């Protein structure tokens, strides 16, 4: 028995697999995960981490930042990217004293990491998650977990087969504003939730960026239904605490891509820079220049691609009706060319309603708080102001603290595993399929996950 206890060491961080019941995959409990993080520190040993994908998200949020913030808890033992130039620059930016690899399996064999962080292109997530688990690592993966239902199933099967665990980093769950909405819903202030109106707006800066980069191709990022909206669908799944059952969707490309008045390969080679409102001088950003421009010779990737390229094949306006297993109905939309960035959301309940209008791209002179308004059917409205701060509404630091600092509780059930990551993506995947067929798509038809009326805990 003592040997059994000793084996539950730091090497089981995120490794206790979810219970498997029939075709339903259950996430591991947050209590077990928190205990494993604590046990990881018992011998004062650092967690051995490898990272695959040294793009901007990898080298900053999951590279330099965690090394700066948690040096007593972690160490990088390996970095991997298919682009050797970007890999070298990434290592320098992160400040890691570890070997680098362009061959992923070689990195895993040589360095034997306990945890693999996956921040590569979306279409490769499943490959690295599956192989990483098979080679002995637990996984921390950037959203989206995968871009189609076959890749989703591949990850589900790999977790079951290997006994390893994949954690998906849904940082939006951790922002104080969205967490407060979760608490208000759980308090019963507006009664039982019956429907939700959720409308997200990407502005002509952030929204356009997706059409410049590899995200413009559905085969690379699964479209904004998956790459971007999986964030929003995960919030809905978390707030509603039920599983999505069916999706009916509409979508079109009516602003970017083929709709532009002119086009080029990328902004630096474009003869229309003076006429184009979307001209982006990537060379003005030293970090992006070092990571991407200086290393185009290795893979030909342009991070300042033209937003009007003819190969753009994702939607820039989208709408969906989502039905949940517990009867909640959701009206969702995403627009990628709005004059401001943010969202409007309303929860309709049997006792009232909760509204929020969040404008994320705002003048610095505006209020430094986000507001929630609670309306009671036969009472006065209440205004709740939540201070702003930090990346992704203040969620980034809280997410990373919970991953890397021992004894960090999870009272709001914010930890997300494979089941959460899968369902967030499957809504977007179902939306793509619905647009193609003109018919509603059942979530339960896409994988071995059986939608449940009450989200498992």
Secondary structure, DSSP 8 states (H G I E B T S, - for coil): -HHHHHHSSGGGTTTS---EETTEE----HHHHHHHHHHTTTT---EEEEEE--SHHHHIIIIIHHHHH-TTTEEEEEEE-S-HHHHHHHHHHHT--SEEES-HHHHHHHH--SEEEE-S-GGGHHHHHHHHHHTT-EEEE-S-S-SSHHHHHHHHHHHHHH---EEE--GGGGSHHHHHHHHHHHHTTT-SEEEEEEEEEEETTHHHHHHHSGGGSHHHH--TTTTTHHHHHHHHHHHHTS-EEEEEEEEE--SSGGGSS---SBGGG-TTTTT-TT---GGG-HHHHHHTGGGHHHH---TTB-TT-TT--S-SEEEEEEEETTS-EEEEEEEEEESS-EEEEEEEESSEEEEEEEESS--TTS-SEEEEEEEETTS--EEEEEE--SHHHHHHHHHHHHHHSTT---TT-----HHHHHHHHHHHHHHHHHHHHSS-EEGGGTSS----SS---
